[in-house]
């Protein structure tokens, strides 16, 4: 029994062990199953994370607003609306900054932002709408007095608005607009912190501004953005008109005005001929009457001789007594009656035509004035916000504080002229900040506010706009200007000169008083470009300065250059025209007295108890004067005004009023002194239109020659090296010209050897850069022609070509080439090559030098 029990016990133990073994196996399998499940879950989790990251990446890409992908009709409408709303926002923001507690300004900002937000989202520009929404929330808090308006809040909001302007500029450039999530978060953080602007918010704004504005900054500051379309408003309706179409209409209106003037002159001549015809008819009638009387007398005499009877016995009805001569005389008198009838009909027709012609002229002038008015744009519409942003950005870069104040922003200017002037304004503002406005500590030490003040004022006067740019900085160092002018050879070292004349030397090319070179100053290129830009639009610039108190630039430009009324005059044997806007009065004086006065060193003319400079137009333009030819009679004079300056101009003859439609003379004769362009006269002759501002400049130079303001020994070449670029590729010409102009060179371009020789006929460049393979005349032929021309034989010629083989090099060397560059070449290589013949003084950082294909 015990044995059986022992066996059973062993079996029981074995059974238990078997069960435990099974359970252990199952446990292991369970663990393995769990691990397998966890492994699967881990894989799925990784895939899920990757999927989320992929979705987020896609969403990040989709979050960028791309104008090209939107409805272009809605986008065009929003572009126009955005500009108008931004102008209103700038006005309201400036008013709010002046009076932060005023609720009406905060409400106006909310209203404009709400409108902007709706338009942006409708046009598909969600990121712009989101930023406008965040700004709207901030102003709602401010209106509810949830936190105070501190200087930090004012400055932060101003810079956020600048960022919004940058987004709109990217919209105009059709560039993608990234979301401003960090900036919106910074605005929300400011709201949560009761208006406290944290350092992280400022850093976020700096980072956003750098990322958004840096790529477009250079392009933005280079030239003003001209919207491709204009908006006309009439009777509550808006009509979008392309700017180039409007320019064509203005041109057509100008041509129509010229044709009207020509027709008017023809019509006047026709009327004069009709008067002469009337006098001739009367004279012929009297002569025929005398012939008829003479015939009657002869007939009576023959009657008496033949019949012996008295005249009383003569019967007029005796027609057989009439001869053929009497019959012809009677016929001619009847024809005279018909001519008089035709004359009367012509006179009636001329009177009717004259009335219609007068009406057509009035309608033409109204059309012309309307189109010219459509070309005019308010200075404050787009320019003022841009200039203010520029001042803030440059001041931050220089570590200074400055504010721009604009007065007269409602003044209107021609759109094309405004596009030319804006870069000049930008450079003058940068110049004021770099050279004029002092550092905050220095200003405090001088008893000035830490924040500098720059004021731009505009006023309209007749057909001109007067502008002044005033800063309260340290002024211009006149002695430094004199020293630099003597170093550059533009002033005689022994000449005495007043401060007013010395200040004008800052407009000379290459003259800079900066002690170091930076991106803003010290390159010697700038103020001469400003003066040149003003001269291009018929304007002028003068500078005044007080040491320690500031500098004032006074400018004036015509409102428009396209169409104007003018006065035709004669100087020497040449006809000229001047716009009425520059003529103040027409005077007369005895020729003998004028001839004696003009012989003086500084001739003057007394007018209104004031002695004014007197100049002879013919002499001023380099022609012989005709004043001394006759010493009797009266000579005409013109009193010209330019802002507050006035001169008296002697002319040889007045030729009457003239409708002027000024056209450019083209590149070949564009550099004629004092000539703004050309226009057609009523008789079809071409007349040169004089630039009043240039006449003042020439008169000033002529009167100051005794002070040696001009160079003592004129150089045989231009003050700035003149480079001729010859290449059949327009891209190469433009890129090369842009590089050279950055270094302060004068650049002329030609598309092949024929054009180059045409230009060389009247000019001698410093260096010629020429391609080899060109149509009509290749580079080798051009080089040969230059070397065979006596006056050009010593001009350095550099070949720039993709033909870098030894054969081409040897041929070029045999023809006398001075340099050889292969394409593509770098900016550094080009400047290094040119440095053999010219001084390359404004070198850029080598990191900026790119290659030219």
Buried (B, 14 or more C-beta within 10 A) or exposed (E): EEEEEEEEEEEEEEEEEEEEEEEEEEEEEEEEEEEEEEEEEEEEEEEEEEEEEEEEEEEEEEBEBBBEEBEEEBBBBBBBBBBBBBBBBBBBBBBBBEEBEEEEBBBBBBBBBBBBBBBBBBBBBBBBBBBBBBBBBBBBBBBEEEBEBEEBBBBBBBBBBBBBBBBBBBBBEEBEBBBBBBBBBBBBBBBEEEBBBBEEBBEBBEEBBEEBBEEBBEEBBEEBBBBEBBEEEEEEEEEEEEBEEBBEBBBEBBBBBBBBBBBBBEBEEBBEEBEEBBEEBEEEBEEBEEBBEEBBEEBBEEBEEEEEEEEEEBEEEEEEBBEEEBEEBEEBBEEBEEBBEEBEEBBEEBEEBEEEBEEBBEEBBEBBEEBBEBBBBBBBBBBBBBBBBBBBBBBBBBEBBBBBEBEBBEBBBBBBBBBBBBBBBBBBBBBBBBBBBBBBEBBEEEEBEEBBBBBBBBEBEEBBBBBBBBBBBBBBBBEEBBBBBBEBBBBBEEBEBEBEBBBBBBBBBBBBBBEEBEEBBBBBBBBBBBBEBBBBBBBBBBBBBEEEBBBBBBBBBBBBBBBBBBBBBBBBEBBBBBBBBBBBEEBEBEBBEBBEBBEEEEBBBEBEEEEBBBBBBBBBBEBEBBBEEEEEEEBBBBBBBBBEBBBBBBBBEBBEBBBBBBBEBEEEEEEEBBBBBBBBBBEEEEBBBBBBBBBBBBBBBBBBEEBBBEBEEEEEBBBBBBBBBBBBBEEBBEBBBEBBBBBBBBBBBBBBBBBBBEBBEEBBBBBBBBBBBBEEBBBBBBBBBBBEEEEBEEBBBBBBBEBEEEEBBEBBEEBEBBBBBBBEBBBBBBBEBBEEBBEBEBBBEEEEBEEBE
